[in-house]
Amino acid sequence: MGAYQLKVTIDKDSGFCFGVVYAIDMAEDILSEDGYLYCLGDIVHNEEEVERLKAQGLRIIDHEDLKNIHNEKVLIRAHGEAPDTYRTALANNITLIDASCPVVLKLQNRIKTSFDAKEKILIFGKHGHAEVIGLQGQTNNEAVVFADLAELDDIELPKNITLYSQTTKSMEKFYKVKDELTARGYELNANDTICRQVSNRDKDLPVFAKSFDKIVFVSGKKSSNGKVLFEVCRKHNPNTFFVSSTDEVEPGMFAPGDTVGIAGATSTPMWLMEQVKAELETY
């Protein structure tokens, strides 16, 4: 190894969470048997991994497409689905391959129980995100979704509110929201429903990020968790670059002999981080 070559290390805790591993394993099993499989929405928020599975016969569909499909198998990804999806499947004789993450399913159940108990529900999450649509569906779409506290300023809320969080939100931000709502005088039943596999990354990543000259954070642009973890890295190491593939890495980002850490989201495949590492090692 030349003295000027980059020294590259992949974060051992990065890569797919168990929910994503489970969904992809299920998809690959069926693809190897049937040669094709419908999947409702991107199986994972990572363009490169989606393309890899499409090449094996995965067909990505949306909710409109689902209404026109009959007598087929359709995969529900880790993000989970609203009750409407199950009703459509039943009506169209669709076999659902349910790969909803157990952490998300548990949260859906808790929200449904709160809704049945007539509680006023707030969900801290990203508007239009697959998981959030599924969560809101448990409340007949009556829950208030907000990504930022400012969104609540114009909403008339009762004194008693129940707060939940999308499983991949930042823990730090969730507790800030909780404290702020309490400070505003609400009687708050706050439920920390952030996935521990995600929140543990919040704790471990700073240590990893500080250990290198530069960090290359590999993630799909649609990944909520990727945005959160990228910010964690950047906060602890300002020399952090966000890339989605090897095409976005260039020698100009680095100085000779830099130590480089590669990290990724819970939706980033290990093979993609390995590819980025191999590319960096040619510099």
MIDOSE-1310 file (N, C-alpha, C; in nm, 2 decimals, decimal comma, always signed):
residues 283
mgay	+0,08/-0,12/+0,00/+0,00/+0,00/+0,00/+0,09/+0,12/+0,00; +0,07/+0,21/-0,10/+0,15/+0,33/-0,10/+0,12/+0,43/+0,01; +0,21/+0,51/+0,05/+0,20/+0,60/+0,16/+0,08/+0,70/+0,14; +0,05/+0,73/+0,01/-0,05/+0,83/-0,02/-0,19/+0,77/-0,04
qlkv	-0,20/+0,63/-0,04/-0,33/+0,57/-0,06/-0,43/+0,60/+0,05; -0,55/+0,61/+0,02/-0,66/+0,63/+0,12/-0,67/+0,50/+0,21; -0,69/+0,52/+0,34/-0,71/+0,41/+0,43/-0,87/+0,41/+0,45; -0,93/+0,31/+0,40/-1,08/+0,31/+0,40/-1,14/+0,20/+0,49
tidk	-1,23/+0,24/+0,58/-1,30/+0,14/+0,67/-1,45/+0,16/+0,66; -1,52/+0,04/+0,65/-1,67/+0,05/+0,65/-1,72/+0,03/+0,80; -1,81/+0,11/+0,83/-1,88/+0,10/+0,97/-1,95/-0,03/+0,98; -1,91/-0,11/+1,07/-1,97/-0,25/+1,09/-2,11/-0,25/+1,12
dsgf	-2,16/-0,14/+1,18/-2,30/-0,13/+1,22/-2,39/-0,07/+1,11; -2,33/-0,03/+1,00/-2,41/+0,03/+0,89/-2,47/-0,09/+0,81; -2,57/-0,05/+0,72/-2,63/-0,15/+0,64/-2,77/-0,18/+0,68; -2,83/-0,28/+0,61/-2,97/-0,31/+0,63/-3,01/-0,34/+0,77
cfgv	-3,12/-0,29/+0,82/-3,18/-0,33/+0,95/-3,25/-0,46/+0,93; -3,29/-0,53/+1,03/-3,35/-0,66/+1,02/-3,48/-0,66/+0,94; -3,56/-0,55/+0,95/-3,68/-0,54/+0,87/-3,66/-0,54/+0,72; -3,56/-0,47/+0,68/-3,53/-0,47/+0,54/-3,47/-0,61/+0,49
vyai	-3,38/-0,66/+0,57/-3,32/-0,80/+0,54/-3,44/-0,90/+0,52; -3,53/-0,90/+0,61/-3,65/-0,99/+0,61/-3,73/-0,97/+0,48; -3,76/-0,85/+0,44/-3,84/-0,82/+0,32/-3,76/-0,86/+0,19; -3,63/-0,83/+0,19/-3,55/-0,87/+0,07/-3,54/-1,02/+0,05
dmae	-3,51/-1,09/+0,17/-3,50/-1,23/+0,17/-3,63/-1,30/+0,11; -3,74/-1,24/+0,16/-3,87/-1,30/+0,12/-3,89/-1,28/-0,04; -3,86/-1,16/-0,08/-3,87/-1,13/-0,22/-3,78/-1,22/-0,31; -3,66/-1,24/-0,26/-3,56/-1,32/-0,34/-3,61/-1,46/-0,35
dils	-3,66/-1,51/-0,24/-3,71/-1,65/-0,24/-3,82/-1,67/-0,34; -3,92/-1,58/-0,35/-4,03/-1,59/-0,44/-3,98/-1,57/-0,59; -3,89/-1,47/-0,60/-3,83/-1,44/-0,74/-3,76/-1,56/-0,79; -3,69/-1,64/-0,71/-3,62/-1,75/-0,76/-3,72/-1,86/-0,80
edgy	-3,83/-1,87/-0,73/-3,93/-1,97/-0,77/-4,02/-1,93/-0,88; -4,07/-1,81/-0,88/-4,17/-1,77/-0,98/-4,12/-1,68/-1,09; -4,00/-1,62/-1,07/-3,94/-1,54/-1,18/-3,99/-1,40/-1,18; -4,10/-1,37/-1,11/-4,14/-1,23/-1,10/-4,22/-1,21/-0,97
lycl	-4,23/-1,09/-0,92/-4,31/-1,06/-0,80/-4,35/-0,91/-0,80; -4,47/-0,88/-0,77/-4,52/-0,74/-0,76/-4,48/-0,70/-0,62; -4,44/-0,57/-0,61/-4,40/-0,51/-0,48/-4,47/-0,37/-0,47; -4,54/-0,35/-0,36/-4,62/-0,23/-0,35/-4,52/-0,12/-0,30
gdiv	-4,48/-0,03/-0,39/-4,38/+0,07/-0,36/-4,24/+0,02/-0,36; -4,14/+0,11/-0,36/-4,00/+0,06/-0,36/-3,97/-0,03/-0,24; -3,92/-0,14/-0,26/-3,90/-0,24/-0,15/-3,81/-0,18/-0,04; -3,72/-0,09/-0,08/-3,63/-0,02/+0,02/-3,60/+0,11/-0,05
hnee	-3,57/+0,21/+0,04/-3,54/+0,35/-0,02/-3,40/+0,36/-0,06; -3,36/+0,27/-0,16/-3,23/+0,27/-0,21/-3,24/+0,23/-0,36; -3,21/+0,33/-0,45/-3,23/+0,31/-0,59/-3,15/+0,19/-0,65; -3,02/+0,18/-0,60/-2,93/+0,08/-0,65/-2,98/-0,06/-0,62
ever	-3,03/-0,08/-0,49/-3,08/-0,21/-0,45/-3,21/-0,24/-0,53; -3,30/-0,14/-0,55/-3,42/-0,16/-0,62/-3,39/-0,21/-0,76; -3,29/-0,15/-0,83/-3,25/-0,19/-0,96/-3,20/-0,33/-0,97; -3,13/-0,37/-0,87/-3,07/-0,51/-0,86/-3,18/-0,61/-0,85
lkaq	-3,29/-0,58/-0,77/-3,40/-0,67/-0,76/-3,49/-0,67/-0,88; -3,50/-0,55/-0,94/-3,58/-0,54/-1,07/-3,53/-0,64/-1,17; -3,39/-0,64/-1,18/-3,33/-0,73/-1,28/-3,36/-0,88/-1,25; -3,40/-0,91/-1,13/-3,44/-1,05/-1,09/-3,59/-1,07/-1,12
glri	-3,66/-0,96/-1,16/-3,80/-0,98/-1,18/-3,90/-0,91/-1,09; -3,84/-0,82/-1,00/-3,93/-0,75/-0,91/-4,00/-0,64/-0,99; -4,14/-0,63/-0,97/-4,21/-0,53/-1,05/-4,27/-0,43/-0,94; -4,23/-0,31/-0,95/-4,28/-0,21/-0,85/-4,41/-0,15/-0,90
idhe	-4,51/-0,16/-0,81/-4,64/-0,10/-0,84/-4,68/+0,00/-0,74; -4,79/+0,08/-0,77/-4,84/+0,17/-0,67/-4,98/+0,13/-0,63; -5,05/+0,21/-0,55/-5,18/+0,17/-0,50/-5,29/+0,17/-0,61; -5,27/+0,26/-0,71/-5,36/+0,26/-0,82/-5,35/+0,13/-0,90
dlkn	-5,22/+0,09/-0,93/-5,20/-0,04/-1,00/-5,26/-0,16/-0,92; -5,25/-0,15/-0,79/-5,30/-0,26/-0,71/-5,45/-0,29/-0,74; -5,53/-0,18/-0,76/-5,67/-0,20/-0,78/-5,70/-0,28/-0,91; -5,61/-0,28/-1,00/-5,63/-0,35/-1,13/-5,56/-0,48/-1,14
ihne	-5,50/-0,53/-1,03/-5,43/-0,66/-1,03/-5,52/-0,76/-0,96; -5,53/-0,88/-1,02/-5,61/-0,99/-0,96/-5,53/-1,12/-0,96; -5,56/-1,20/-0,86/-5,51/-1,34/-0,85/-5,35/-1,34/-0,86; -5,29/-1,25/-0,80/-5,14/-1,24/-0,80/-5,08/-1,24/-0,66
kvli	-4,95/-1,25/-0,65/-4,88/-1,23/-0,52/-4,83/-1,09/-0,52; -4,85/-1,02/-0,41/-4,79/-0,89/-0,40/-4,72/-0,87/-0,26; -4,60/-0,82/-0,27/-4,52/-0,80/-0,14/-4,55/-0,67/-0,08; -4,58/-0,67/+0,05/-4,58/-0,55/+0,13/-4,45/-0,54/+0,20
rahg	-4,39/-0,42/+0,18/-4,25/-0,40/+0,23/-4,25/-0,37/+0,38; -4,13/-0,35/+0,43/-4,11/-0,33/+0,57/-4,19/-0,21/+0,63; -4,21/-0,11/+0,55/-4,28/+0,01/+0,60/-4,42/-0,01/+0,64; -4,48/-0,12/+0,60/-4,62/-0,15/+0,64/-4,72/-0,08/+0,55
eapd	-4,85/-0,11/+0,57/-4,96/-0,06/+0,49/-5,08/-0,02/+0,57; -5,16/+0,06/+0,51/-5,29/+0,10/+0,58/-5,39/-0,01/+0,55; -5,50/-0,02/+0,64/-5,60/-0,12/+0,62/-5,67/-0,13/+0,48; -5,68/-0,02/+0,41/-5,73/-0,01/+0,28/-5,66/-0,11/+0,18
tyrt	-5,53/-0,12/+0,20/-5,45/-0,21/+0,11/-5,50/-0,36/+0,13; -5,52/-0,40/+0,25/-5,57/-0,53/+0,28/-5,71/-0,56/+0,23; -5,79/-0,46/+0,23/-5,93/-0,47/+0,18/-5,92/-0,49/+0,03; -5,84/-0,41/-0,04/-5,83/-0,42/-0,19/-5,78/-0,56/-0,22
alan	-5,68/-0,61/-0,15/-5,62/-0,74/-0,18/-5,73/-0,85/-0,17; -5,81/-0,84/-0,06/-5,91/-0,94/-0,04/-6,01/-0,94/-0,15; -6,05/-0,82/-0,20/-6,15/-0,80/-0,31/-6,09/-0,86/-0,44; -5,96/-0,85/-0,46/-5,90/-0,88/-0,59/-5,83/-1,02/-0,59
nitl	-5,86/-1,10/-0,48/-5,80/-1,23/-0,46/-5,65/-1,22/-0,48; -5,59/-1,12/-0,41/-5,44/-1,11/-0,42/-5,38/-1,17/-0,29; -5,28/-1,25/-0,31/-5,21/-1,31/-0,20/-5,10/-1,21/-0,15; -5,12/-1,16/-0,03/-5,02/-1,06/+0,02/-4,90/-1,13/+0,09
idas	-4,78/-1,10/+0,04/-4,66/-1,15/+0,11/-4,63/-1,04/+0,20; -4,66/-1,05/+0,33/-4,65/-0,94/+0,42/-4,51/-0,94/+0,49; -4,43/-0,84/+0,45/-4,30/-0,83/+0,51/-4,29/-0,70/+0,59; -4,41/-0,66/+0,64/-4,41/-0,54/+0,73/-4,31/-0,57/+0,85
cpvv	-4,23/-0,47/+0,89/-4,14/-0,48/+1,00/-4,22/-0,50/+1,13; -4,18/-0,59/+1,22/-4,25/-0,61/+1,34/-4,26/-0,49/+1,43; -4,16/-0,40/+1,42/-4,15/-0,28/+1,50/-4,26/-0,19/+1,45; -4,28/-0,18/+1,32/-4,39/-0,10/+1,25/-4,53/-0,15/+1,29
lklq	-4,54/-0,29/+1,28/-4,67/-0,35/+1,31/-4,72/-0,32/+1,45; -4,62/-0,33/+1,54/-4,65/-0,30/+1,68/-4,70/-0,16/+1,70; -4,63/-0,07/+1,63/-4,67/+0,07/+1,64/-4,81/+0,09/+1,58; -4,84/+0,03/+1,46/-4,97/+0,04/+1,40/-5,08/+0,00/+1,50
nrik	-5,05/-0,11/+1,57/-5,15/-0,17/+1,67/-5,17/-0,07/+1,79; -5,06/-0,01/+1,83/-5,07/+0,09/+1,94/-5,15/+0,21/+1,90; -5,13/+0,26/+1,78/-5,20/+0,37/+1,73/-5,35/+0,34/+1,71; -5,38/+0,22/+1,66/-5,52/+0,18/+1,64/-5,59/+0,17/+1,78
tsfd	-5,52/+0,12/+1,88/-5,58/+0,11/+2,01/-5,61/+0,25/+2,07; -5,51/+0,35/+2,05/-5,53/+0,48/+2,09/-5,65/+0,55/+2,02; -5,66/+0,52/+1,89/-5,77/+0,58/+1,81/-5,91/+0,52/+1,85; -5,91/+0,39/+1,88/-6,03/+0,33/+1,93/-6,08/+0,38/+2,06
akek	-5,98/+0,43/+2,14/-6,00/+0,49/+2,27/-6,04/+0,64/+2,26; -6,06/+0,68/+2,14/-6,09/+0,82/+2,11/-5,99/+0,93/+2,15; -5,86/+0,89/+2,15/-5,75/+0,98/+2,18/-5,72/+1,07/+2,06; -5,68/+1,19/+2,08/-5,63/+1,28/+1,98/-5,49/+1,25/+1,95
ilif	-5,46/+1,20/+1,83/-5,33/+1,15/+1,80/-5,25/+1,24/+1,71; -5,12/+1,26/+1,75/-5,02/+1,33/+1,67/-4,91/+1,24/+1,63; -4,87/+1,24/+1,50/-4,76/+1,15/+1,46/-4,65/+1,24/+1,41; -4,53/+1,23/+1,47/-4,41/+1,31/+1,43/-4,35/+1,22/+1,32
gkhg	-4,36/+1,27/+1,20/-4,31/+1,19/+1,09/-4,30/+1,27/+0,96; -4,26/+1,21/+0,85/-4,25/+1,28/+0,72/-4,37/+1,26/+0,64; -4,43/+1,37/+0,60/-4,55/+1,37/+0,52/-4,53/+1,28/+0,39; -4,63/+1,19/+0,37/-4,62/+1,11/+0,24/-4,53/+0,99/+0,25
haev	-4,46/+0,97/+0,36/-4,37/+0,86/+0,38/-4,46/+0,73/+0,39; -4,41/+0,62/+0,33/-4,49/+0,50/+0,33/-4,53/+0,45/+0,47; -4,44/+0,46/+0,56/-4,47/+0,41/+0,70/-4,58/+0,50/+0,76; -4,56/+0,63/+0,74/-4,66/+0,73/+0,80/-4,80/+0,71/+0,74
iglq	-4,81/+0,69/+0,61/-4,94/+0,66/+0,54/-5,00/+0,54/+0,61; -4,92/+0,44/+0,63/-4,98/+0,32/+0,70/-5,02/+0,35/+0,84; -4,95/+0,43/+0,91/-4,98/+0,46/+1,05/-5,11/+0,55/+1,05; -5,12/+0,64/+0,96/-5,23/+0,73/+0,96/-5,36/+0,65/+0,92
gqtn	-5,34/+0,55/+0,84/-5,45/+0,47/+0,80/-5,52/+0,40/+0,91; -5,44/+0,37/+1,02/-5,50/+0,31/+1,14/-5,60/+0,40/+1,21; -5,60/+0,53/+1,18/-5,68/+0,63/+1,24/-5,79/+0,69/+1,15; -5,81/+0,61/+1,04/-5,91/+0,67/+0,94/-5,86/+0,80/+0,88
neav	-5,72/+0,81/+0,88/-5,66/+0,94/+0,84/-5,69/+1,06/+0,92; -5,73/+1,04/+1,05/-5,77/+1,15/+1,13/-5,65/+1,20/+1,22; -5,54/+1,12/+1,23/-5,43/+1,16/+1,31/-5,36/+1,28/+1,24; -5,30/+1,37/+1,32/-5,23/+1,49/+1,26/-5,09/+1,45/+1,25
vfad	-5,04/+1,46/+1,12/-4,90/+1,43/+1,09/-4,82/+1,56/+1,09; -4,71/+1,57/+1,15/-4,63/+1,69/+1,14/-4,48/+1,66/+1,14; -4,40/+1,73/+1,05/-4,26/+1,70/+1,04/-4,19/+1,81/+1,12; -4,26/+1,92/+1,16/-4,20/+2,03/+1,22/-4,30/+2,09/+1,32
lael	-4,26/+2,14/+1,43/-4,36/+2,19/+1,53/-4,43/+2,31/+1,48; -4,37/+2,39/+1,39/-4,44/+2,51/+1,33/-4,57/+2,47/+1,27; -4,58/+2,35/+1,22/-4,70/+2,31/+1,15/-4,82/+2,30/+1,24; -4,79/+2,29/+1,37/-4,90/+2,28/+1,47/-4,96/+2,41/+1,51
ddie	-4,88/+2,52/+1,48/-4,92/+2,65/+1,52/-5,06/+2,69/+1,48; -5,11/+2,65/+1,37/-5,24/+2,69/+1,31/-5,35/+2,59/+1,34; -5,31/+2,48/+1,42/-5,41/+2,38/+1,44/-5,47/+2,39/+1,58; -5,60/+2,38/+1,59/-5,67/+2,38/+1,72/-5,65/+2,24/+1,78
lpkn	-5,58/+2,23/+1,88/-5,56/+2,10/+1,95/-5,63/+2,09/+2,08; -5,68/+1,98/+2,12/-5,74/+1,97/+2,26/-5,63/+1,97/+2,36; -5,67/+1,98/+2,49/-5,57/+1,98/+2,59/-5,49/+1,85/+2,61; -5,56/+1,74/+2,59/-5,50/+1,61/+2,60/-5,46/+1,55/+2,46
itly	-5,34/+1,53/+2,44/-5,30/+1,47/+2,31/-5,20/+1,35/+2,33; -5,20/+1,26/+2,24/-5,12/+1,14/+2,24/-5,02/+1,15/+2,12; -4,89/+1,14/+2,16/-4,79/+1,16/+2,06/-4,72/+1,03/+2,02; -4,70/+1,00/+1,89/-4,63/+0,89/+1,85/-4,52/+0,94/+1,75
sqtt	-4,42/+0,85/+1,72/-4,32/+0,89/+1,62/-4,30/+0,78/+1,51; -4,28/+0,83/+1,39/-4,23/+0,74/+1,28/-4,11/+0,67/+1,34; -4,09/+0,54/+1,31/-3,99/+0,46/+1,37/-3,84/+0,50/+1,34; -3,83/+0,58/+1,23/-3,69/+0,61/+1,19/-3,66/+0,76/+1,21
ksme	-3,73/+0,83/+1,29/-3,70/+0,97/+1,32/-3,58/+0,98/+1,42; -3,53/+1,10/+1,43/-3,42/+1,12/+1,52/-3,47/+1,13/+1,67; -3,41/+1,06/+1,76/-3,45/+1,05/+1,89/-3,44/+1,19/+1,96; -3,33/+1,25/+1,93/-3,31/+1,39/+1,99/-3,42/+1,48/+1,95
kfyk	-3,46/+1,48/+1,82/-3,57/+1,57/+1,78/-3,70/+1,53/+1,84; -3,73/+1,40/+1,86/-3,85/+1,35/+1,92/-3,86/+1,41/+2,06; -3,76/+1,40/+2,14/-3,76/+1,45/+2,27/-3,77/+1,60/+2,28; -3,72/+1,67/+2,18/-3,73/+1,82/+2,18/-3,88/+1,85/+2,15
vkde	-3,94/+1,78/+2,06/-4,09/+1,80/+2,03/-4,17/+1,77/+2,16; -4,14/+1,66/+2,23/-4,21/+1,62/+2,35/-4,20/+1,74/+2,45; -4,08/+1,78/+2,48/-4,06/+1,89/+2,58/-4,13/+2,02/+2,54; -4,13/+2,05/+2,41/-4,19/+2,18/+2,37/-4,34/+2,17/+2,38
ltar	-4,40/+2,05/+2,35/-4,55/+2,04/+2,36/-4,59/+2,05/+2,51; -4,51/+1,99/+2,59/-4,54/+1,99/+2,74/-4,53/+2,13/+2,79; -4,42/+2,21/+2,74/-4,40/+2,35/+2,78/-4,52/+2,43/+2,73; -4,58/+2,39/+2,62/-4,70/+2,47/+2,57/-4,83/+2,44/+2,65
gyel	-4,81/+2,35/+2,75/-4,93/+2,33/+2,84/-5,02/+2,22/+2,81; -4,98/+2,13/+2,71/-5,06/+2,02/+2,68/-5,04/+1,90/+2,78; -5,15/+1,83/+2,80/-5,14/+1,71/+2,88/-5,10/+1,60/+2,78; -4,97/+1,56/+2,79/-4,92/+1,48/+2,68/-4,89/+1,34/+2,72
nand	-4,95/+1,25/+2,64/-4,91/+1,10/+2,65/-4,81/+1,08/+2,54; -4,68/+1,08/+2,57/-4,58/+1,07/+2,47/-4,52/+0,93/+2,46; -4,52/+0,87/+2,34/-4,48/+0,74/+2,32/-4,35/+0,74/+2,23; -4,24/+0,70/+2,29/-4,12/+0,69/+2,21/-4,12/+0,56/+2,13
ticr	-4,16/+0,58/+2,00/-4,17/+0,45/+1,92/-4,06/+0,45/+1,81; -3,95/+0,50/+1,84/-3,84/+0,50/+1,75/-3,77/+0,36/+1,76; -3,74/+0,31/+1,65/-3,67/+0,17/+1,64/-3,54/+0,18/+1,71; -3,51/+0,09/+1,80/-3,38/+0,09/+1,87/-3,26/+0,06/+1,78
qvsn	-3,29/-0,01/+1,67/-3,18/-0,04/+1,58/-3,14/+0,10/+1,52; -3,23/+0,19/+1,50/-3,21/+0,32/+1,44/-3,15/+0,41/+1,55; -3,21/+0,41/+1,67/-3,16/+0,51/+1,77/-3,02/+0,47/+1,82; -2,99/+0,34/+1,82/-2,85/+0,30/+1,86/-2,75/+0,35/+1,77
rdkd	-2,79/+0,36/+1,64/-2,70/+0,41/+1,54/-2,67/+0,56/+1,57; -2,77/+0,63/+1,62/-2,75/+0,77/+1,66/-2,64/+0,78/+1,77; -2,63/+0,68/+1,85/-2,53/+0,68/+1,96/-2,39/+0,64/+1,91; -2,39/+0,54/+1,82/-2,26/+0,48/+1,78/-2,19/+0,56/+1,67
lpvf	-2,27/+0,62/+1,59/-2,22/+0,69/+1,47/-2,12/+0,81/+1,50; -2,16/+0,89/+1,60/-2,06/+1,00/+1,64/-1,92/+0,95/+1,66; -1,91/+0,84/+1,73/-1,78/+0,79/+1,77/-1,71/+0,75/+1,64; -1,78/+0,68/+1,55/-1,72/+0,64/+1,42/-1,68/+0,76/+1,34
aksf	-1,77/+0,86/+1,33/-1,75/+0,98/+1,24/-1,63/+1,06/+1,29; -1,60/+1,06/+1,42/-1,49/+1,14/+1,47/-1,36/+1,07/+1,45; -1,36/+0,94/+1,41/-1,24/+0,86/+1,40/-1,16/+0,88/+1,27; -1,22/+0,95/+1,17/-1,16/+0,96/+1,04/-1,15/+1,10/+0,99
dkiv	-1,05/+1,12/+0,90/-1,04/+1,25/+0,83/-1,17/+1,29/+0,76; -1,22/+1,19/+0,68/-1,34/+1,22/+0,60/-1,44/+1,10/+0,62; -1,56/+1,14/+0,60/-1,67/+1,03/+0,60/-1,74/+1,04/+0,47; -1,76/+0,92/+0,41/-1,85/+0,91/+0,29/-1,97/+0,84/+0,34
fvsg	-2,09/+0,91/+0,33/-2,21/+0,85/+0,38/-2,29/+0,81/+0,26; -2,32/+0,68/+0,25/-2,38/+0,62/+0,13/-2,53/+0,59/+0,16; -2,62/+0,65/+0,08/-2,76/+0,63/+0,11/-2,84/+0,67/-0,02; -2,96/+0,61/-0,03/-3,06/+0,66/-0,13/-3,11/+0,79/-0,09
kkss	-3,14/+0,87/-0,19/-3,19/+1,01/-0,17/-3,33/+1,01/-0,10; -3,41/+0,90/-0,12/-3,54/+0,90/-0,06/-3,54/+0,85/+0,09; -3,43/+0,81/+0,14/-3,43/+0,75/+0,27/-3,43/+0,85/+0,38; -3,54/+0,84/+0,46/-3,56/+0,93/+0,58/-3,45/+0,91/+0,68
ngkv	-3,42/+0,78/+0,70/-3,32/+0,74/+0,80/-3,18/+0,79/+0,75; -3,16/+0,78/+0,62/-3,04/+0,83/+0,56/-3,01/+0,97/+0,59; -3,12/+1,05/+0,58/-3,10/+1,20/+0,60/-3,07/+1,22/+0,75; -3,13/+1,15/+0,84/-3,11/+1,17/+0,98/-2,96/+1,13/+1,02
lfev	-2,92/+1,01/+0,97/-2,78/+0,96/+1,00/-2,67/+1,04/+0,93; -2,70/+1,09/+0,81/-2,60/+1,18/+0,75/-2,58/+1,30/+0,83; -2,69/+1,36/+0,89/-2,67/+1,48/+0,97/-2,59/+1,45/+1,10; -2,62/+1,33/+1,15/-2,54/+1,29/+1,27/-2,39/+1,29/+1,24
crkh	-2,36/+1,23/+1,12/-2,22/+1,22/+1,08/-2,16/+1,36/+1,06; -2,24/+1,44/+0,99/-2,19/+1,58/+0,96/-2,17/+1,66/+1,08; -2,25/+1,64/+1,18/-2,24/+1,72/+1,30/-2,11/+1,69/+1,37; -2,07/+1,56/+1,37/-1,95/+1,52/+1,44/-1,82/+1,52/+1,35
npnt	-1,84/+1,53/+1,22/-1,73/+1,54/+1,13/-1,78/+1,62/+1,01; -1,74/+1,75/+1,00/-1,79/+1,84/+0,89/-1,74/+1,79/+0,76; -1,64/+1,71/+0,75/-1,59/+1,66/+0,62/-1,67/+1,53/+0,58; -1,80/+1,54/+0,58/-1,88/+1,42/+0,55/-1,95/+1,45/+0,41
ffvs	-1,94/+1,35/+0,33/-2,00/+1,36/+0,19/-2,12/+1,26/+0,18; -2,23/+1,31/+0,12/-2,34/+1,22/+0,09/-2,33/+1,17/-0,05; -2,33/+1,04/-0,07/-2,33/+0,99/-0,21/-2,43/+0,87/-0,22; -2,49/+0,86/-0,34/-2,58/+0,75/-0,36/-2,52/+0,63/-0,44
stde	-2,41/+0,66/-0,50/-2,34/+0,55/-0,58/-2,20/+0,59/-0,60; -2,12/+0,50/-0,66/-1,98/+0,53/-0,69/-1,96/+0,64/-0,78; -2,06/+0,67/-0,87/-2,05/+0,78/-0,97/-2,03/+0,91/-0,90; -2,08/+0,92/-0,77/-2,08/+1,05/-0,70/-1,95/+1,07/-0,62
vepg	-1,86/+0,98/-0,62/-1,74/+0,99/-0,55/-1,63/+1,04/-0,64; -1,55/+1,14/-0,60/-1,44/+1,18/-0,69/-1,31/+1,21/-0,61; -1,19/+1,19/-0,67/-1,07/+1,20/-0,60/-1,05/+1,34/-0,53; -1,11/+1,45/-0,59/-1,09/+1,58/-0,54/-1,15/+1,60/-0,39
mfap	-1,23/+1,50/-0,35/-1,28/+1,51/-0,21/-1,18/+1,48/-0,11; -1,07/+1,42/-0,15/-0,97/+1,36/-0,05/-0,83/+1,41/-0,07; -0,76/+1,41/+0,04/-0,61/+1,44/+0,03/-0,53/+1,31/+0,04; -0,41/+1,31/-0,01/-0,33/+1,19/-0,01/-0,32/+1,14/+0,14
gdtv	-0,34/+1,01/+0,16/-0,32/+0,95/+0,29/-0,43/+0,97/+0,39; -0,55/+1,03/+0,34/-0,66/+1,05/+0,43/-0,71/+0,91/+0,48; -0,76/+0,92/+0,61/-0,83/+0,80/+0,66/-0,98/+0,83/+0,63; -1,05/+0,73/+0,57/-1,19/+0,76/+0,53/-1,28/+0,65/+0,59
giag	-1,39/+0,69/+0,65/-1,49/+0,60/+0,70/-1,61/+0,60/+0,61; -1,66/+0,48/+0,58/-1,78/+0,47/+0,50/-1,89/+0,42/+0,59; -2,00/+0,50/+0,59/-2,12/+0,46/+0,67/-2,24/+0,47/+0,58; -2,35/+0,41/+0,63/-2,48/+0,41/+0,55/-2,60/+0,40/+0,63
atst	-2,71/+0,41/+0,56/-2,84/+0,41/+0,63/-2,89/+0,27/+0,66; -3,00/+0,25/+0,73/-3,06/+0,11/+0,75/-3,11/+0,06/+0,61; -3,11/+0,14/+0,51/-3,16/+0,10/+0,38/-3,05/+0,09/+0,28; -2,92/+0,10/+0,33/-2,81/+0,09/+0,23/-2,75/-0,05/+0,23
pmwl	-2,75/-0,11/+0,11/-2,69/-0,25/+0,11/-2,54/-0,25/+0,13; -2,49/-0,35/+0,20/-2,35/-0,37/+0,22/-2,27/-0,37/+0,09; -2,33/-0,44/-0,01/-2,25/-0,45/-0,14/-2,22/-0,31/-0,20; -2,31/-0,22/-0,18/-2,29/-0,08/-0,23/-2,18/-0,01/-0,16
meqv	-2,17/-0,03/-0,02/-2,06/+0,03/+0,05/-1,93/-0,03/+0,02; -1,93/-0,16/-0,01/-1,81/-0,23/-0,06/-1,76/-0,18/-0,19; -1,86/-0,15/-0,28/-1,83/-0,09/-0,41/-1,76/+0,05/-0,39; -1,81/+0,13/-0,30/-1,76/+0,26/-0,28/-1,62/+0,25/-0,22
kael	-1,60/+0,15/-0,13/-1,47/+0,13/-0,07/-1,37/+0,09/-0,18; -1,41/+0,00/-0,27/-1,32/-0,05/-0,38/-1,28/+0,07/-0,47; -1,38/+0,16/-0,49/-1,35/+0,28/-0,58/-1,25/+0,37/-0,51; -1,27/+0,39/-0,38/-1,18/+0,48/-0,30/-1,04/+0,43/-0,30
ety	-1,03/+0,30/-0,29/-0,89/+0,23/-0,28/-0,81/+0,24/-0,41; -0,88/+0,29/-0,52/-0,80/+0,30/-0,64/-0,74/+0,44/-0,65; -0,78/+0,53/-0,55/-0,73/+0,67/-0,56/-0,59/+0,67/-0,50
